[in-house]
Amino acid sequence: MYTALFAVHLGDGALSDVWLASGFAGMAVLLAIALYRVREDEIPRIGVLTAAFFVASSVHIKLAVLPTSVHLILNGLVGVVLGRRAPLAVSIGLGLQFALLQHGGWSTLGLNTCIVGTPALAAGLLYPALRRLGVPAFARGVLLGGGAVATAILLNFVTLLLGGKYEWERLAQLVLLAHLPVVVVEGAMLGVLVSYLEKVKPEMLGSVPVPQEPANQPEGAP
């Protein structure tokens, strides 16, 4: 159990029942927001981002300086692309990771969804606002990609610190320190992706409106 908690996916048996119950209540709220009026044409995009989230979080990279490994989270990317549908992809991805890879836990699925999915939802809501403010595409990606990961890491830190059945302060600090490089990597990665997608496929980015071609008018029409 101790080693499993080094990731930003809390495992079974580490947290108090009150926190576990609160996690499932929070997940229910996030899923209610995500599932409201889902359109059929959104399902393929949700599936693709769920797969990307699942794969990225399943590849662990060993650290030379700390006795742990880290992995990409991609909650910023999921949020920017899916908007308020992001918690749906996160919850499914986390469930599959435990079912197939024993990464995380069933009892902590609610909390893990809140920890990873809430920053993703925030990134999706902030993206169009930053765009309207004229923030450059690369800077938007860096802010939202790095910010979503940093927020997830901080939420994980607070949960371990306040909700743990045991004394997890030192472990929480190690997890926080180990994932700082991930903040930088994901920020830069999403900055590049946002810059590229805005040029070639802006409709992929959340609620970004896609300019419509004017309808051809018959000759002589006003």
Salt bridges, closest charged atoms under 4 A:
ASP41 OD1 - ARG39 NE 3.11
GLU42 OE1 - ARG39 NH1 3.84
GLU42 OE2 - ARG85 NE 3.06
GLU198 OE2 - ARG131 NE 3.74
GLU198 OE2 - ARG140 NH1 2.42
GLU203 OE2 - LYS201 NZ 3.16
